[in-house]
Amino acid sequence: MKPEKVIIIGGGPAGLAAAIYNARAELNPLVFAGSPPGGQLTLTSSVENYPGFESILGPELIGKIRKQAEKFGARFIDQNVTRVDFSKKPLMVYTSDQADKGHESDVVLVASGAEAVWLGLPSEQRLRGKGVSVCATCDGFFFKDKMVAVVGGGDAALEEALTLTKFAQKVYIIYRRDQLRASKILQNRVLKNSKIEIIWNTIVEEIMGENRVEGVKLRSVLKQGQTLLSLDGLFVAIGHMPVTKFLKGSRVILDEKGYIITSGTYALKKLRNPNFELPITNYNFRYQCMTSVPGVFSAGDVVDSNYKQAITAAGMGVSAALEIERYLRELGK
């Protein structure tokens, strides 16, 4: 059996946008969309900042993009990729259902995305999309004149809090320590904002509410006892984790946080810091979306730790797809 021309790992906006373009180029891409498929957008309630849709549910938007990709010939398998072998050609991709056999491909696009780090509370999962969110840019609009809180003390948490002040009546920052770890400029902005109040040395023990967030149970790390705080929304901002564990031993270079370094991001890091070096520097700079392994491309939130938006991920997916077409054409595939 001949190898696939293109395998896409990821069923979020980046992978689906690439699938549309590669399918229209008659490359017949095979997409491992994950289980459950769809990525972080499926956890978002209403999306109002994706061009072309004034308001659409996250799962519905993903469904429409996937249907468009299928229309042009993309094939989908709703399984998670567990490991890869990029040591030789063809490139190999393995899933839990085919741990030994695997799938061969000339090109692999890694668009596996990133996932939010959660608090680990059962109530948190139950109330996702019902007042619990990980994206103020996505969901802040729905909390006009409401009482909300952000959990975390880093740059991401403070940026979330500042975004929410445009909508909410009051924004609490709940942090387990007595000093923020965010950059000074963000700390200064937060401390000067009259809408923001910081609750120090405190952790969230429980999120209250049956059908929507009604408040949280808080516990001080310094003294015993619980307190209740009435809220309409809770934003968890304790970090994101790129989905890259399956790349272990693949020779794909990751940064210190686990995000994939493509030739484009390597060049950007080098521009910002001329002393920046990597153990492997054989990047092909003609392909901005190619990783340190020839024929392996990457796009979306698994590369981008900055913007984390569906539309930027989709745009990166398109860029990668166009580069893949050119790469295969130059190989005579």
Secondary structure, DSSP 4 states (H G I P E B T S, - for coil): -PPEEEEEE--SHHHHHHHHHHHHTT---EEE-TTTTSGGGGG-SEE-SSTT-SSEEHHHHHHHHHHHHHHTT-EEE---EEEEE-SSSSEEEEEGGGTTT-EEEEEEEE---EEEPP---HHHHHTBTTTEES-HHHHGGGGTT-EEEEE--SHHHHHHHHHHTTT-SEEEEE-SSSS--S-HHHHHHHHH-TTEEEE-SEEEEEEE-SSS--EEEEEESSSS-EEEEE-SEEEE-S-EEES-GGGTTS---B-TTS-B--HHHHHHHHHH-TT---S-----TT-TTB-SSTTEEE-GGGT-SS---HHHHHHHHHHHHHHHHHHHHHHT-
